[in-house]
Amino acid sequence: MDHFDDIDLADCPCCRGVGSIEEEGGWCVYVQCLDCGAHTAELSFKNEDERRQAARMAAMNWNFGKVIRPDPGD
Ligand SMILES: [Zn+2]
C-alpha cells in the first residue's frame, strides 16, 4: 500500500508541528501531529477506494483545523 504521498498536509493547527497521516489496524485513518499529539477524528474504511477518500477527508479536516487537542495533563 502506498502512503498518501499525494496528499498535502498543513502545519499542526495547535503547535505548527508536522502532521502525519496514520493508519490504524487497517480499518481507519486519521492525521496526527508528531509534536503535540493533536489529531483528527478517525475515519473508517472498508476498501482501497474508501481508504484514499478517508485519508483525503482526514487531511481536509486537519488543514481546516478540525482537530482534537491533546489533554492538557497528558
Ligand atoms: Zn501539534
N, CA, C, O and the ligand as a Tripos MOL2 file, in Angstrom:
@<TRIPOS>MOLECULE
protein
  297   295    75     0     0
PROTEIN
NO_CHARGES

@<TRIPOS>ATOM
      1 N           0.8450   -1.2060    0.0000 N.3       1 MET1
      2 CA          0.0000    0.0000    0.0000 C.3       1 MET1
      3 C           0.8780    1.2540    0.0000 C.2       1 MET1
      4 O           1.8690    1.3390    0.7250 O.2       1 MET1
      5 N           0.4990    2.1990   -0.8100 N.am      2 ASP2
      6 CA          1.2420    3.4600   -0.8300 C.3       2 ASP2
      7 C           0.8670    4.2890    0.3930 C.2       2 ASP2
      8 O          -0.0800    3.9640    1.1090 O.2       2 ASP2
      9 N           1.6110    5.3470    0.6210 N.am      3 HIS3
     10 CA          1.3940    6.0880    1.8650 C.3       3 HIS3
     11 C           0.9290    7.5230    1.6320 C.2       3 HIS3
     12 O           1.4680    8.4540    2.2300 O.2       3 HIS3
     13 N          -0.0570    7.7050    0.7750 N.am      4 PHE4
     14 CA         -0.7100    9.0140    0.6290 C.3       4 PHE4
     15 C           0.2730   10.1370    0.2910 C.2       4 PHE4
     16 O           0.1480   11.2520    0.7980 O.2       4 PHE4
     17 N           1.2390    9.8400   -0.5590 N.am      5 ASP5
     18 CA          2.2410   10.8500   -0.8790 C.3       5 ASP5
     19 C           1.6640   12.0620   -1.6030 C.2       5 ASP5
     20 O           2.2640   13.1370   -1.6070 O.2       5 ASP5
     21 N           0.4910   11.8800   -2.2180 N.am      6 ASP6
     22 CA         -0.0940   12.9680   -2.9970 C.3       6 ASP6
     23 C          -0.9800   13.8830   -2.1630 C.2       6 ASP6
     24 O          -1.5580   14.8330   -2.6910 O.2       6 ASP6
     25 N          -1.0930   13.6090   -0.8770 N.am      7 ILE7
     26 CA         -1.9540   14.4330   -0.0310 C.3       7 ILE7
     27 C          -1.1200   15.4570    0.7320 C.2       7 ILE7
     28 O          -0.1730   15.1110    1.4380 O.2       7 ILE7
     29 N          -1.4950   16.7270    0.5730 N.am      8 ASP8
     30 CA         -0.7520   17.7920    1.2540 C.3       8 ASP8
     31 C          -1.3260   18.0520    2.6370 C.2       8 ASP8
     32 O          -2.5420   18.1500    2.8030 O.2       8 ASP8
     33 N          -0.4610   18.1620    3.6160 N.am      9 LEU9
     34 CA         -0.8880   18.4530    4.9770 C.3       9 LEU9
     35 C          -0.3250   19.7970    5.4130 C.2       9 LEU9
     36 O           0.8540   20.0870    5.2100 O.2       9 LEU9
     37 N          -1.1860   20.6110    6.0170 N.am     10 ALA10
     38 CA         -0.7310   21.8800    6.5700 C.3      10 ALA10
     39 C           0.0010   21.6170    7.8850 C.2      10 ALA10
     40 O           0.0230   20.4920    8.3840 O.2      10 ALA10
     41 N           0.5900   22.6560    8.4270 N.am     11 ASP11
     42 CA          1.2110   22.5270    9.7390 C.3      11 ASP11
     43 C           0.1370   22.2690   10.7930 C.2      11 ASP11
     44 O          -1.0410   22.5500   10.5690 O.2      11 ASP11
     45 N           0.5430   21.7390   11.9330 N.am     12 CYS12
     46 CA         -0.3980   21.4750   13.0160 C.3      12 CYS12
     47 C          -1.1040   22.7670   13.4360 C.2      12 CYS12
     48 O          -0.4470   23.7770   13.6860 O.2      12 CYS12
     49 N          -2.4600   22.7410   13.5160 N.am     13 PRO13
     50 CA         -3.2010   23.9440   13.9180 C.3      13 PRO13
     51 C          -2.9680   24.3030   15.3920 C.2      13 PRO13
     52 O          -3.2900   25.4150   15.8100 O.2      13 PRO13
     53 N          -2.4290   23.4010   16.1600 N.am     14 CYS14
     54 CA         -2.1860   23.6710   17.5820 C.3      14 CYS14
     55 C          -0.7810   24.2140   17.8260 C.2      14 CYS14
     56 O          -0.6130   25.2120   18.5270 O.2      14 CYS14
     57 N           0.2290   23.5590   17.2490 N.am     15 CYS15
     58 CA          1.6020   23.9140   17.6070 C.3      15 CYS15
     59 C           2.4990   24.1840   16.3910 C.2      15 CYS15
     60 O           3.6970   24.4300   16.5290 O.2      15 CYS15
     61 N           1.8860   24.1320   15.1870 N.am     16 ARG16
     62 CA          2.6640   24.3260   13.9460 C.3      16 ARG16
     63 C           3.6790   23.2210   13.7310 C.2      16 ARG16
     64 O           4.6560   23.3960   13.0030 O.2      16 ARG16
     65 N           3.4490   22.0980   14.3560 N.am     17 GLY17
     66 CA          4.3360   20.9580   14.1610 C.3      17 GLY17
     67 C           3.9950   20.2140   12.8760 C.2      17 GLY17
     68 O           3.2050   20.6850   12.0580 O.2      17 GLY17
     69 N           4.5980   19.0610   12.7170 N.am     18 VAL18
     70 CA          4.4380   18.2810   11.4920 C.3      18 VAL18
     71 C           3.3100   17.2580   11.6460 C.2      18 VAL18
     72 O           3.3000   16.4600   12.5840 O.2      18 VAL18
     73 N           2.3710   17.2980   10.7140 N.am     19 GLY19
     74 CA          1.2740   16.3310   10.7350 C.3      19 GLY19
     75 C           1.6230   15.0910    9.9370 C.2      19 GLY19
     76 O           2.3980   15.1510    8.9830 O.2      19 GLY19
     77 N           1.0480   13.9700   10.3340 N.am     20 SER20
     78 CA          1.3190   12.7130    9.6540 C.3      20 SER20
     79 C           0.0320   11.9140    9.5220 C.2      20 SER20
     80 O          -0.7380   11.8100   10.4770 O.2      20 SER20
     81 N          -0.2040   11.3500    8.3450 N.am     21 ILE21
     82 CA         -1.3770   10.5030    8.1630 C.3      21 ILE21
     83 C          -1.0730    9.1370    8.7520 C.2      21 ILE21
     84 O          -0.1110    8.4750    8.3590 O.2      21 ILE21
     85 N          -1.9030    8.7240    9.6960 N.am     22 GLU22
     86 CA         -1.6840    7.4500   10.3800 C.3      22 GLU22
     87 C          -2.7960    6.4780   10.0350 C.2      22 GLU22
     88 O          -3.9470    6.8730    9.8540 O.2      22 GLU22
     89 N          -2.4480    5.2180    9.9450 N.am     23 GLU23
     90 CA         -3.4370    4.1850    9.7070 C.3      23 GLU23
     91 C          -3.4560    3.2770   10.9090 C.2      23 GLU23
     92 O          -2.4110    2.9330   11.4620 O.2      23 GLU23
     93 N          -4.6680    2.8830   11.3180 N.am     24 GLU24
     94 CA         -4.7470    2.0240   12.4910 C.3      24 GLU24
     95 C          -5.4620    0.7190   12.1670 C.2      24 GLU24
     96 O          -6.6110    0.7190   11.7250 O.2      24 GLU24
     97 N          -4.7900   -0.3590   12.3860 N.am     25 GLY25
     98 CA         -5.4050   -1.6690   12.2420 C.3      25 GLY25
     99 C          -5.9670   -1.9730   10.8670 C.2      25 GLY25
    100 O          -6.7470   -2.9120   10.7070 O.2      25 GLY25
    101 N          -5.5800   -1.1890    9.8740 N.am     26 GLY26
    102 CA         -6.0740   -1.4580    8.5320 C.3      26 GLY26
    103 C          -7.5390   -1.1360    8.3270 C.2      26 GLY26
    104 O          -8.1400   -1.5920    7.3540 O.2      26 GLY26
    105 N          -8.1360   -0.3470    9.2370 N.am     27 TRP27
    106 CA         -9.5570   -0.0250    9.0430 C.3      27 TRP27
    107 C          -9.8650    1.4490    9.2350 C.2      27 TRP27
    108 O         -10.9810    1.8700    8.9290 O.2      27 TRP27
    109 N          -8.9380    2.2490    9.7230 N.am     28 CYS28
    110 CA         -9.2330    3.6680    9.8640 C.3      28 CYS28
    111 C          -7.9820    4.5150    9.6880 C.2      28 CYS28
    112 O          -6.8640    4.0500    9.9090 O.2      28 CYS28
    113 N          -8.1860    5.7470    9.2930 N.am     29 VAL29
    114 CA         -7.0750    6.6770    9.1400 C.3      29 VAL29
    115 C          -7.4000    7.9660    9.8830 C.2      29 VAL29
    116 O          -8.5650    8.2930   10.1100 O.2      29 VAL29
    117 N          -6.3640    8.6800   10.2500 N.am     30 TYR30
    118 CA         -6.5180    9.9810   10.8730 C.3      30 TYR30
    119 C          -5.1900   10.7080   10.6960 C.2      30 TYR30
    120 O          -4.1820   10.1070   10.3250 O.2      30 TYR30
    121 N          -5.2070   12.0150   10.9710 N.am     31 VAL31
    122 CA         -3.9590   12.7740   10.9010 C.3      31 VAL31
    123 C          -3.5660   13.1520   12.3140 C.2      31 VAL31
    124 O          -4.3920   13.6300   13.0920 O.2      31 VAL31
    125 N          -2.3160   12.9390   12.6410 N.am     32 GLN32
    126 CA         -1.8500   13.2530   13.9880 C.3      32 GLN32
    127 C          -0.5890   14.0980   13.9280 C.2      32 GLN32
    128 O           0.2560   13.9250   13.0500 O.2      32 GLN32
    129 N          -0.4790   15.0150   14.8790 N.am     33 CYS33
    130 CA          0.7230   15.8380   14.9890 C.3      33 CYS33
    131 C           1.8210   15.0250   15.6580 C.2      33 CYS33
    132 O           1.5970   14.3930   16.6910 O.2      33 CYS33
    133 N           2.9970   15.0450   15.0680 N.am     34 LEU34
    134 CA          4.1130   14.2790   15.6320 C.3      34 LEU34
    135 C           4.7050   14.9770   16.8470 C.2      34 LEU34
    136 O           5.4580   14.3740   17.6120 O.2      34 LEU34
    137 N           4.3600   16.2590   17.0220 N.am     35 ASP35
    138 CA          4.9200   17.0150   18.1460 C.3      35 ASP35
    139 C           4.0060   17.0290   19.3680 C.2      35 ASP35
    140 O           4.4190   16.6350   20.4590 O.2      35 ASP35
    141 N           2.7420   17.4880   19.1850 N.am     36 CYS36
    142 CA          1.8830   17.6690   20.3550 C.3      36 CYS36
    143 C           0.8110   16.5990   20.4900 C.2      36 CYS36
    144 O           0.1510   16.5240   21.5260 O.2      36 CYS36
    145 N           0.6220   15.7760   19.4790 N.am     37 GLY37
    146 CA         -0.3380   14.6800   19.6010 C.3      37 GLY37
    147 C          -1.7660   15.0500   19.2390 C.2      37 GLY37
    148 O          -2.6550   14.2050   19.3400 O.2      37 GLY37
    149 N          -2.0160   16.3000   18.8170 N.am     38 ALA38
    150 CA         -3.3560   16.6480   18.3480 C.3      38 ALA38
    151 C          -3.6850   15.7650   17.1550 C.2      38 ALA38
    152 O          -2.7970   15.4130   16.3790 O.2      38 ALA38
    153 N          -4.9570   15.4060   17.0050 N.am     39 HIS39
    154 CA         -5.3120   14.5140   15.8940 C.3      39 HIS39
    155 C          -6.7320   14.7670   15.4260 C.2      39 HIS39
    156 O          -7.5440   15.3410   16.1530 O.2      39 HIS39
    157 N          -7.0210   14.3420   14.2270 N.am     40 THR40
    158 CA         -8.3770   14.4530   13.6930 C.3      40 THR40
    159 C          -9.1800   13.2480   14.1530 C.2      40 THR40
    160 O          -8.6380   12.3100   14.7360 O.2      40 THR40
    161 N         -10.4850   13.2860   13.8820 N.am     41 ALA41
    162 CA        -11.3170   12.1150   14.1600 C.3      41 ALA41
    163 C         -10.8510   10.9640   13.2750 C.2      41 ALA41
    164 O         -10.3100   11.1780   12.1900 O.2      41 ALA41
    165 N         -11.0670    9.7560   13.7480 N.am     42 GLU42
    166 CA        -10.7130    8.5870   12.9500 C.3      42 GLU42
    167 C         -11.8020    8.3480   11.9150 C.2      42 GLU42
    168 O         -12.9920    8.4290   12.2180 O.2      42 GLU42
    169 N         -11.3850    8.0550   10.7040 N.am     43 LEU43
    170 CA        -12.3340    7.7700    9.6330 C.3      43 LEU43
    171 C         -12.1260    6.3350    9.1640 C.2      43 LEU43
    172 O         -11.0340    5.9560    8.7390 O.2      43 LEU43
    173 N         -13.1760    5.5600    9.2470 N.am     44 SER44
    174 CA        -13.0400    4.1460    8.8890 C.3      44 SER44
    175 C         -13.2040    3.9340    7.3880 C.2      44 SER44
    176 O         -13.8090    4.7490    6.6920 O.2      44 SER44
    177 N         -12.6610    2.8410    6.9140 N.am     45 PHE45
    178 CA        -12.7950    2.4940    5.5030 C.3      45 PHE45
    179 C         -12.8660    0.9800    5.3620 C.2      45 PHE45
    180 O         -12.4290    0.2290    6.2330 O.2      45 PHE45
    181 N         -13.4370    0.5540    4.2270 N.am     46 LYS46
    182 CA        -13.6050   -0.8840    4.0110 C.3      46 LYS46
    183 C         -12.8020   -1.3990    2.8340 C.2      46 LYS46
    184 O         -12.5370   -2.5970    2.7320 O.2      46 LYS46
    185 N         -12.4130   -0.4970    1.9450 N.am     47 ASN47
    186 CA        -11.6440   -0.9440    0.7810 C.3      47 ASN47
    187 C         -10.6730    0.1560    0.3640 C.2      47 ASN47
    188 O         -10.6200    1.2140    0.9910 O.2      47 ASN47
    189 N          -9.9150   -0.0940   -0.6830 N.am     48 GLU48
    190 CA         -8.8690    0.8470   -1.0890 C.3      48 GLU48
    191 C          -9.4290    2.2080   -1.4920 C.2      48 GLU48
    192 O          -8.8460    3.2430   -1.1690 O.2      48 GLU48
    193 N         -10.5640    2.2070   -2.1990 N.am     49 ASP49
    194 CA        -11.1690    3.4820   -2.6050 C.3      49 ASP49
    195 C         -11.5590    4.3040   -1.3870 C.2      49 ASP49
    196 O         -11.2460    5.4910   -1.2950 O.2      49 ASP49
    197 N         -12.2440    3.6580   -0.4580 N.am     50 GLU50
    198 CA        -12.6700    4.3470    0.7620 C.3      50 GLU50
    199 C         -11.4650    4.7880    1.5820 C.2      50 GLU50
    200 O         -11.4910    5.8230    2.2470 O.2      50 GLU50
    201 N         -10.4210    3.9890    1.5210 N.am     51 ARG51
    202 CA         -9.2010    4.3060    2.2690 C.3      51 ARG51
    203 C          -8.6210    5.6300    1.7890 C.2      51 ARG51
    204 O          -8.2670    6.4850    2.6010 O.2      51 ARG51
    205 N          -8.5220    5.8020    0.4870 N.am     52 ARG52
    206 CA         -7.9680    7.0440   -0.0580 C.3      52 ARG52
    207 C          -8.8850    8.2240    0.2400 C.2      52 ARG52
    208 O          -8.4320    9.3280    0.5450 O.2      52 ARG52
    209 N         -10.1910    7.9600    0.1430 N.am     53 GLN53
    210 CA        -11.1640    9.0120    0.4100 C.3      53 GLN53
    211 C         -11.0930    9.4390    1.8850 C.2      53 GLN53
    212 O         -11.1290   10.6270    2.2060 O.2      53 GLN53
    213 N         -10.9950    8.4490    2.7620 N.am     54 ALA54
    214 CA        -10.9170    8.7320    4.1880 C.3      54 ALA54
    215 C          -9.6500    9.5360    4.4980 C.2      54 ALA54
    216 O          -9.6800   10.4530    5.3200 O.2      54 ALA54
    217 N          -8.5520    9.1950    3.8470 N.am     55 ALA55
    218 CA         -7.2960    9.9090    4.0710 C.3      55 ALA55
    219 C          -7.4150   11.3630    3.6080 C.2      55 ALA55
    220 O          -6.9310   12.2810    4.2690 O.2      55 ALA55
    221 N          -8.0680   11.5510    2.4600 N.am     56 ARG56
    222 CA         -8.2570   12.9190    1.9590 C.3      56 ARG56
    223 C          -9.1440   13.7260    2.8920 C.2      56 ARG56
    224 O          -8.8850   14.9010    3.1510 O.2      56 ARG56
    225 N         -10.1990   13.0810    3.3960 N.am     57 MET57
    226 CA        -11.1190   13.7450    4.3130 C.3      57 MET57
    227 C         -10.4010   14.1120    5.6090 C.2      57 MET57
    228 O         -10.5740   15.2150    6.1280 O.2      57 MET57
    229 N          -9.6030   13.1940    6.1230 N.am     58 ALA58
    230 CA         -8.8550   13.4590    7.3500 C.3      58 ALA58
    231 C          -7.8900   14.6280    7.1230 C.2      58 ALA58
    232 O          -7.7420   15.4940    7.9840 O.2      58 ALA58
    233 N          -7.2380   14.6440    5.9570 N.am     59 ALA59
    234 CA         -6.3000   15.7220    5.6420 C.3      59 ALA59
    235 C          -7.0380   17.0490    5.5390 C.2      59 ALA59
    236 O          -6.5260   18.0860    5.9620 O.2      59 ALA59
    237 N          -8.2530   17.0150    4.9710 N.am     60 MET60
    238 CA         -9.0390   18.2430    4.8430 C.3      60 MET60
    239 C          -9.4070   18.7700    6.2240 C.2      60 MET60
    240 O          -9.2800   19.9640    6.4940 O.2      60 MET60
    241 N          -9.8630   17.8770    7.0930 N.am     61 ASN61
    242 CA        -10.2010   18.2820    8.4660 C.3      61 ASN61
    243 C          -8.9820   18.9030    9.1480 C.2      61 ASN61
    244 O          -9.0730   19.9340    9.8160 O.2      61 ASN61
    245 N          -7.8660   18.2540    8.9610 N.am     62 TRP62
    246 CA         -6.6110   18.7320    9.5530 C.3      62 TRP62
    247 C          -6.2810   20.1370    9.0350 C.2      62 TRP62
    248 O          -5.9610   21.0410    9.8070 O.2      62 TRP62
    249 N          -6.3680   20.2950    7.7130 N.am     63 ASN63
    250 CA         -5.9940   21.5730    7.1050 C.3      63 ASN63
    251 C          -6.9520   22.6910    7.5040 C.2      63 ASN63
    252 O          -6.5830   23.8650    7.4910 O.2      63 ASN63
    253 N          -8.1930   22.3210    7.8590 N.am     64 PHE64
    254 CA         -9.1720   23.3160    8.3230 C.3      64 PHE64
    255 C          -9.0800   23.5240    9.8350 C.2      64 PHE64
    256 O          -9.8100   24.3440   10.3940 O.2      64 PHE64
    257 N          -8.2050   22.8000   10.4860 N.am     65 GLY65
    258 CA         -8.0290   22.9680   11.9250 C.3      65 GLY65
    259 C          -9.0430   22.2270   12.7720 C.2      65 GLY65
    260 O          -9.1930   22.5070   13.9620 O.2      65 GLY65
    261 N          -9.7440   21.2750   12.1550 N.am     66 LYS66
    262 CA        -10.7160   20.4760   12.9170 C.3      66 LYS66
    263 C          -9.9940   19.3230   13.5870 C.2      66 LYS66
    264 O         -10.0280   18.1900   13.1060 O.2      66 LYS66
    265 N          -9.3540   19.6120   14.6760 N.am     67 VAL67
    266 CA         -8.5830   18.5760   15.3580 C.3      67 VAL67
    267 C          -9.0000   18.4670   16.8160 C.2      67 VAL67
    268 O          -9.5460   19.4060   17.3970 O.2      67 VAL67
    269 N          -8.7330   17.3090   17.3910 N.am     68 ILE68
    270 CA         -8.9520   17.0730   18.8040 C.3      68 ILE68
    271 C          -7.6340   17.3730   19.5050 C.2      68 ILE68
    272 O          -6.6210   16.7160   19.2700 O.2      68 ILE68
    273 N          -7.6730   18.3770   20.3650 N.am     69 ARG69
    274 CA         -6.4230   18.7580   21.0280 C.3      69 ARG69
    275 C          -6.0460   17.7610   22.1000 C.2      69 ARG69
    276 O          -6.9140   17.1450   22.7190 O.2      69 ARG69
    277 N          -4.7710   17.6020   22.3160 N.am     70 PRO70
    278 CA         -4.3310   16.6490   23.3470 C.3      70 PRO70
    279 C          -4.7490   17.1260   24.7400 C.2      70 PRO70
    280 O          -4.8730   18.3250   24.9880 O.2      70 PRO70
    281 N          -4.9600   16.1760   25.6320 N.am     71 ASP71
    282 CA         -5.3280   16.5380   27.0070 C.3      71 ASP71
    283 C          -4.2030   17.3440   27.6270 C.2      71 ASP71
    284 O          -3.0310   17.0160   27.4460 O.2      71 ASP71
    285 N          -4.5540   18.4130   28.3700 N.am     72 PRO72
    286 CA         -3.5130   19.2470   28.9930 C.3      72 PRO72
    287 C          -2.6080   18.4520   29.9220 C.2      72 PRO72
    288 O          -1.4070   18.7120   29.9980 O.2      72 PRO72
    289 N          -3.1810   17.4890   30.6260 N.am     73 GLY73
    290 CA         -2.3740   16.7410   31.5850 C.3      73 GLY73
    291 C          -1.6730   15.5450   30.9770 C.2      73 GLY73
    292 O          -1.0110   14.7870   31.6850 O.2      73 GLY73
    293 N          -1.8100   15.3700   29.6820 N.am     74 ASP74
    294 CA         -1.2530   14.1930   29.0550 C.3      74 ASP74
    295 C           0.2070   14.3760   28.6870 C.2      74 ASP74
    296 O           0.8260   13.4610   28.1440 O.2      74 ASP74
    297 ZN          0.9110   19.9300   17.1950 Zn       75 ZN75
@<TRIPOS>BOND
     1     1     2 1
     2     2     3 1
     3     3     4 2
     4     3     5 am
     5     5     6 1
     6     6     7 1
     7     7     8 2
     8     7     9 am
     9     9    10 1
    10    10    11 1
    11    11    12 2
    12    11    13 am
    13    13    14 1
    14    14    15 1
    15    15    16 2
    16    15    17 am
    17    17    18 1
    18    18    19 1
    19    19    20 2
    20    19    21 am
    21    21    22 1
    22    22    23 1
    23    23    24 2
    24    23    25 am
    25    25    26 1
    26    26    27 1
    27    27    28 2
    28    27    29 am
    29    29    30 1
    30    30    31 1
    31    31    32 2
    32    31    33 am
    33    33    34 1
    34    34    35 1
    35    35    36 2
    36    35    37 am
    37    37    38 1
    38    38    39 1
    39    39    40 2
    40    39    41 am
    41    41    42 1
    42    42    43 1
    43    43    44 2
    44    43    45 am
    45    45    46 1
    46    46    47 1
    47    47    48 2
    48    47    49 am
    49    49    50 1
    50    50    51 1
    51    51    52 2
    52    51    53 am
    53    53    54 1
    54    54    55 1
    55    55    56 2
    56    55    57 am
    57    57    58 1
    58    58    59 1
    59    59    60 2
    60    59    61 am
    61    61    62 1
    62    62    63 1
    63    63    64 2
    64    63    65 am
    65    65    66 1
    66    66    67 1
    67    67    68 2
    68    67    69 am
    69    69    70 1
    70    70    71 1
    71    71    72 2
    72    71    73 am
    73    73    74 1
    74    74    75 1
    75    75    76 2
    76    75    77 am
    77    77    78 1
    78    78    79 1
    79    79    80 2
    80    79    81 am
    81    81    82 1
    82    82    83 1
    83    83    84 2
    84    83    85 am
    85    85    86 1
    86    86    87 1
    87    87    88 2
    88    87    89 am
    89    89    90 1
    90    90    91 1
    91    91    92 2
    92    91    93 am
    93    93    94 1
    94    94    95 1
    95    95    96 2
    96    95    97 am
    97    97    98 1
    98    98    99 1
    99    99   100 2
   100    99   101 am
   101   101   102 1
   102   102   103 1
   103   103   104 2
   104   103   105 am
   105   105   106 1
   106   106   107 1
   107   107   108 2
   108   107   109 am
   109   109   110 1
   110   110   111 1
   111   111   112 2
   112   111   113 am
   113   113   114 1
   114   114   115 1
   115   115   116 2
   116   115   117 am
   117   117   118 1
   118   118   119 1
   119   119   120 2
   120   119   121 am
   121   121   122 1
   122   122   123 1
   123   123   124 2
   124   123   125 am
   125   125   126 1
   126   126   127 1
   127   127   128 2
   128   127   129 am
   129   129   130 1
   130   130   131 1
   131   131   132 2
   132   131   133 am
   133   133   134 1
   134   134   135 1
   135   135   136 2
   136   135   137 am
   137   137   138 1
   138   138   139 1
   139   139   140 2
   140   139   141 am
   141   141   142 1
   142   142   143 1
   143   143   144 2
   144   143   145 am
   145   145   146 1
   146   146   147 1
   147   147   148 2
   148   147   149 am
   149   149   150 1
   150   150   151 1
   151   151   152 2
   152   151   153 am
   153   153   154 1
   154   154   155 1
   155   155   156 2
   156   155   157 am
   157   157   158 1
   158   158   159 1
   159   159   160 2
   160   159   161 am
   161   161   162 1
   162   162   163 1
   163   163   164 2
   164   163   165 am
   165   165   166 1
   166   166   167 1
   167   167   168 2
   168   167   169 am
   169   169   170 1
   170   170   171 1
   171   171   172 2
   172   171   173 am
   173   173   174 1
   174   174   175 1
   175   175   176 2
   176   175   177 am
   177   177   178 1
   178   178   179 1
   179   179   180 2
   180   179   181 am
   181   181   182 1
   182   182   183 1
   183   183   184 2
   184   183   185 am
   185   185   186 1
   186   186   187 1
   187   187   188 2
   188   187   189 am
   189   189   190 1
   190   190   191 1
   191   191   192 2
   192   191   193 am
   193   193   194 1
   194   194   195 1
   195   195   196 2
   196   195   197 am
   197   197   198 1
   198   198   199 1
   199   199   200 2
   200   199   201 am
   201   201   202 1
   202   202   203 1
   203   203   204 2
   204   203   205 am
   205   205   206 1
   206   206   207 1
   207   207   208 2
   208   207   209 am
   209   209   210 1
   210   210   211 1
   211   211   212 2
   212   211   213 am
   213   213   214 1
   214   214   215 1
   215   215   216 2
   216   215   217 am
   217   217   218 1
   218   218   219 1
   219   219   220 2
   220   219   221 am
   221   221   222 1
   222   222   223 1
   223   223   224 2
   224   223   225 am
   225   225   226 1
   226   226   227 1
   227   227   228 2
   228   227   229 am
   229   229   230 1
   230   230   231 1
   231   231   232 2
   232   231   233 am
   233   233   234 1
   234   234   235 1
   235   235   236 2
   236   235   237 am
   237   237   238 1
   238   238   239 1
   239   239   240 2
   240   239   241 am
   241   241   242 1
   242   242   243 1
   243   243   244 2
   244   243   245 am
   245   245   246 1
   246   246   247 1
   247   247   248 2
   248   247   249 am
   249   249   250 1
   250   250   251 1
   251   251   252 2
   252   251   253 am
   253   253   254 1
   254   254   255 1
   255   255   256 2
   256   255   257 am
   257   257   258 1
   258   258   259 1
   259   259   260 2
   260   259   261 am
   261   261   262 1
   262   262   263 1
   263   263   264 2
   264   263   265 am
   265   265   266 1
   266   266   267 1
   267   267   268 2
   268   267   269 am
   269   269   270 1
   270   270   271 1
   271   271   272 2
   272   271   273 am
   273   273   274 1
   274   274   275 1
   275   275   276 2
   276   275   277 am
   277   277   278 1
   278   278   279 1
   279   279   280 2
   280   279   281 am
   281   281   282 1
   282   282   283 1
   283   283   284 2
   284   283   285 am
   285   285   286 1
   286   286   287 1
   287   287   288 2
   288   287   289 am
   289   289   290 1
   290   290   291 1
   291   291   292 2
   292   291   293 am
   293   293   294 1
   294   294   295 1
   295   295   296 2
@<TRIPOS>SUBSTRUCTURE
     1 MET1         2 RESIDUE 1 A MET
     2 ASP2         6 RESIDUE 1 A ASP
     3 HIS3        10 RESIDUE 1 A HIS
     4 PHE4        14 RESIDUE 1 A PHE
     5 ASP5        18 RESIDUE 1 A ASP
     6 ASP6        22 RESIDUE 1 A ASP
     7 ILE7        26 RESIDUE 1 A ILE
     8 ASP8        30 RESIDUE 1 A ASP
     9 LEU9        34 RESIDUE 1 A LEU
    10 ALA10       38 RESIDUE 1 A ALA
    11 ASP11       42 RESIDUE 1 A ASP
    12 CYS12       46 RESIDUE 1 A CYS
    13 PRO13       50 RESIDUE 1 A PRO
    14 CYS14       54 RESIDUE 1 A CYS
    15 CYS15       58 RESIDUE 1 A CYS
    16 ARG16       62 RESIDUE 1 A ARG
    17 GLY17       66 RESIDUE 1 A GLY
    18 VAL18       70 RESIDUE 1 A VAL
    19 GLY19       74 RESIDUE 1 A GLY
    20 SER20       78 RESIDUE 1 A SER
    21 ILE21       82 RESIDUE 1 A ILE
    22 GLU22       86 RESIDUE 1 A GLU
    23 GLU23       90 RESIDUE 1 A GLU
    24 GLU24       94 RESIDUE 1 A GLU
    25 GLY25       98 RESIDUE 1 A GLY
    26 GLY26      102 RESIDUE 1 A GLY
    27 TRP27      106 RESIDUE 1 A TRP
    28 CYS28      110 RESIDUE 1 A CYS
    29 VAL29      114 RESIDUE 1 A VAL
    30 TYR30      118 RESIDUE 1 A TYR
    31 VAL31      122 RESIDUE 1 A VAL
    32 GLN32      126 RESIDUE 1 A GLN
    33 CYS33      130 RESIDUE 1 A CYS
    34 LEU34      134 RESIDUE 1 A LEU
    35 ASP35      138 RESIDUE 1 A ASP
    36 CYS36      142 RESIDUE 1 A CYS
    37 GLY37      146 RESIDUE 1 A GLY
    38 ALA38      150 RESIDUE 1 A ALA
    39 HIS39      154 RESIDUE 1 A HIS
    40 THR40      158 RESIDUE 1 A THR
    41 ALA41      162 RESIDUE 1 A ALA
    42 GLU42      166 RESIDUE 1 A GLU
    43 LEU43      170 RESIDUE 1 A LEU
    44 SER44      174 RESIDUE 1 A SER
    45 PHE45      178 RESIDUE 1 A PHE
    46 LYS46      182 RESIDUE 1 A LYS
    47 ASN47      186 RESIDUE 1 A ASN
    48 GLU48      190 RESIDUE 1 A GLU
    49 ASP49      194 RESIDUE 1 A ASP
    50 GLU50      198 RESIDUE 1 A GLU
    51 ARG51      202 RESIDUE 1 A ARG
    52 ARG52      206 RESIDUE 1 A ARG
    53 GLN53      210 RESIDUE 1 A GLN
    54 ALA54      214 RESIDUE 1 A ALA
    55 ALA55      218 RESIDUE 1 A ALA
    56 ARG56      222 RESIDUE 1 A ARG
    57 MET57      226 RESIDUE 1 A MET
    58 ALA58      230 RESIDUE 1 A ALA
    59 ALA59      234 RESIDUE 1 A ALA
    60 MET60      238 RESIDUE 1 A MET
    61 ASN61      242 RESIDUE 1 A ASN
    62 TRP62      246 RESIDUE 1 A TRP
    63 ASN63      250 RESIDUE 1 A ASN
    64 PHE64      254 RESIDUE 1 A PHE
    65 GLY65      258 RESIDUE 1 A GLY
    66 LYS66      262 RESIDUE 1 A LYS
    67 VAL67      266 RESIDUE 1 A VAL
    68 ILE68      270 RESIDUE 1 A ILE
    69 ARG69      274 RESIDUE 1 A ARG
    70 PRO70      278 RESIDUE 1 A PRO
    71 ASP71      282 RESIDUE 1 A ASP
    72 PRO72      286 RESIDUE 1 A PRO
    73 GLY73      290 RESIDUE 1 A GLY
    74 ASP74      294 RESIDUE 1 A ASP
    75 ZN75       297 GROUP 0 **** ****
